[in-house]
Every structure is written in C-alpha cells, then in structure tokens.
Amino acid sequence: MRIVLGVGGGIAAYKVASLLRLFTEAGHDVTVIPTEASTRFIGTATWEALSGNPVSNSVFDDVHLVNHVRLGHEADLVVVAPATADLLAKAATGQAGDLLTNTLLMAHGPVLFAPAMHTEMWQHAATRANVETLRSRGAAVLEPASGRLTGADSGPGRLPEPQVIFEAAMALVQGQSDYQLPLAGRIVTISAGGTREPLDPVRFLGNRSSGKQGVALAVAARNAGATVRLLAAHMDVPPPAGVEVVRVETALQLRAAALDAAARSDVVIMSAAVADFRPAEVSDTKIKKRDDTADPVISLVRNPDILQELVEQRNSGPAGSGQLIVGFAAETGDSQGDVLAYAEAKLRRKGCDLLVVNHVGTDKVFGQDSNSVVILSRSGSEPQEASGTKTEVSEAIIGRISFELNHVSPRA
Ligand SMILES: Cc1cc2nc3c(=O)[nH]c(=O)nc-3n(C[C@H](O)[C@H](O)[C@H](O)COP(=O)(O)O)c2cc1C
C-alpha cells in the first residue's frame, strides 16, 4: 500500500518515527511529507533514512514529477501525525501553501488525522469547528489521548500511541470510515504484579505474580486508545511505553493508589495479586536468628478488600454507575466446589462488573507466557472463555470491557 505520512510541527513529531517503522515493517511504501515547522523538531534525514524515499516539503522540488498532484492522487492512505491546530485549520479551510496541504486536497483515498496539542487548543471553538468540518467531509480525526503534555501540565491533547494510530489507519483502509478506537477518550487504571508485605527491613511475604498479565492488559488497553495508569506492584517485567506508572509495594499502598486513581477512571482492572494477609507487626530491625530463643511465630492480620472498596466508592461517588470494575480471581478447586462455582460466588459477593477467572496451581499462570481464563459478567451474559498468549487473552478481556462499556449500560 502507498502511504503518505504528513508530519506537523509539534513536539510529538518524534513519536512518528515509530509510526513510520510500523508502516514500513508491515510492508507499506511510505512517503513522508514533513511541514516546514516540523523540521525544527525532527530533521528530514530521519524521514529519508527510515522511509527509504526522498523527502521534501516544497511543491518546487522535483517539479517534473508534479508531486503536489501526484502524491495525493496515488496514495492509498494519507496519515497526518501530529496534526497540529495549525494543520487542522489549514486542512479545514482548504489551504494549499505547501506540499502536505496540496496532497491533502488531492487525496483520493482515506485521510486520518492524529491530533496533538495543548488541551486549551484542542478544546478551543475554532479547533472544534475545524475537526467537525474535516469529519463532515469524510476524514477520520482521532481523539487525542489524555496525559502529560509538553510541560508539567496534563489533559486531553497527547498524540495517541503509534500502535493506536497504526491500527486506526488499517481499520480506515478496511472501510470503517467512522472508526474510533473502542477505548478512545477512556481512562483505564490497571493494577499489576504481586504485593510484598514486610516482616522486617529485609524480609517480606510475597507471591508468585510476575506482572506479565497486567502489563499485557496495559498494552491492550493502550492500543485500544485508552489513557492507561498502571499501578505496578512487584513485577518481573518492565512497564510498557505510553502508560503512566505508579509504583506500589504493599496491599495498603495499592489500596490508596487504586482508590485515588479510580476516582478519575472509566475502568478499573484489578489484576494484581494482592496479599490477603500481612504480618501484624513489622520489626524495625532485622529479626535475628538466635539458638537460645523459641522458633518465631508470625501473626497475620487481614488486608482490606480493595475490590469491594472500589465498588463501594463507585456506587457512592459521582462516577456513579458509569464506571466499570473488573476483578481477577485466581482460584483452585477443592472438595467443596469447582473453580467456576467459587468464582461465581465471588462475583456476586464483590459486586464488580466483570470477573476474570484463572485456574491456578504452582505450574499454571504465574510467570507463564500463556493463560486460559473465563470472563464472568454481572450483566448476566454467558461466561466467555479466552486462552492463548497473555497478549491474546488481554485483547479478549479488553474487547469484552469495550463491549460492556459501549453496549451494556448503565451499571447499578
Ligand atoms: C516547543 C513547541 C511545541 C509545540 N507543540 C505543538 C503541538 O503539540 N501542537 C500544536 O498544534 N502546535 C504546537 N506548537 C506550535 C506549532 O509549532 C505552530 O503552530 C506551527 O505553526 C505549526 O506548524 P504546522 O502547521 O507545520 O504543524 C509548538 C510549538 C513549539 C515551539
């Protein structure tokens, strides 16, 4: 496929190098057209080297090739990223002062804008009107992500992640003209990894959670267009790019972080392995091994039930019934009942909207790259099975969450 990749003059231009890579690695022939302003952020040498094609932003280069007409005409897809406020205005008013704007006027195939700018610029009536105009003419304009902007401030206006733009572009080419990613504009909080409950400064009670499933969920939610906040307890894997990370150690720290983040979230996914109990007393100094004392006994106290508190906070707060809460149950069956029976009882008891049930044993789930789950829903729909790599399972879970958010509402 022939793709024209227009690059606007914003800080986020650097992220577009990764987008270009995604296109070329998928086998597409990409011509990059950086605007004059964008070359103050990323030079043309980067685009030439990564695309393997000549790069210009002038209608007066290689005039014999009539690039100002040809490029738009021949392109199967035009993507503009970052689409600055200025570029959106130029495109909406049909200006043709450089090679990119000429190409946009000549485009025969689908056109996708991925905006990035400060929140005030994005929310300004002029930009809103320009976006509406472009959409009414059939262009796809992605919603920007929320999060940290150029300075210390944050809000909607971040360039969506390269994978998100890539997926939207491919969907657009497949004819989904009004395509928006299923979690576009949504804020998703995900807890991952295992908590550690200190006994003394060097010892703790922990668990076998690697964080792989939580990280895969964060990637899937990010790729579905969400702004993701990852509450990372102890993990064996690094957190992914493009998500905000809050580090926690103990169940109590995770509780505080989760209740705080949930107040600003559309979806909360509690996939961390949280200790049910913690040592009643934590020694300030290392507990010594001495031959003349009795064997030590560790007394445990119950940790708070974070999932239940999240449901209570949701039901009593302004987020009301709009928020979707997803629990994870790592169950083993026993003589009293099977895994699903325990999980269904847990779903009813906790009042969360979805419960993802793992069947665990020492060789199952923890630290592995694959998983097999059943997703139970409070809305009464059939349990859904998902198995495969943790990435595939995460995509199924995020798909189910998107479906519940966009098609099943409201939640009581
Ligand atoms: C450091 C810096 C960062 C900028 N970031 C953005 C941005 O993210 N979005 C935007 O719309 N404009 C941004 N601007 C302003 C644009 O560069 C300016 O409007 C320019 O004319 C846009 O050119 P273009 O139409 O080639 O994109 C930024 C300017 C500077 C100096």
The ligand as a Gaussian input file, in Angstrom:
#p B3LYP/6-31G(d) Opt

LIG

0 1
 C        8.088000      23.602000      21.552000
 C        6.850000      23.737000      20.731000
 C        5.916000      22.756000      20.769000
 C        4.742000      22.855000      20.037000
 N        3.835000      21.856000      20.099000
 C        2.664000      21.955000      19.408000
 C        1.725000      20.922000      19.446000
 O        1.903000      19.871000      20.086000
 N        0.562000      21.076000      18.770000
 C        0.297000      22.209000      18.043000
 O       -0.787000      22.296000      17.470000
 N        1.207000      23.198000      17.969000
 C        2.388000      23.108000      18.621000
 N        3.307000      24.118000      18.540000
 C        3.018000      25.275000      17.686000
 C        3.276000      24.904000      16.235000
 O        4.647000      24.566000      16.064000
 C        2.917000      26.085000      15.317000
 O        1.510000      26.334000      15.400000
 C        3.293000      25.770000      13.886000
 O        2.919000      26.872000      13.078000
 C        2.581000      24.528000      13.377000
 O        3.061000      24.227000      12.114000
 P        2.483000      23.089000      11.198000
 O        1.240000      23.626000      10.550000
 O        3.565000      22.849000      10.225000
 O        2.185000      21.912000      12.028000
 C        4.504000      24.008000      19.237000
 C        5.496000      24.997000      19.171000
 C        6.651000      24.854000      19.903000
 C        7.684000      25.937000      19.796000

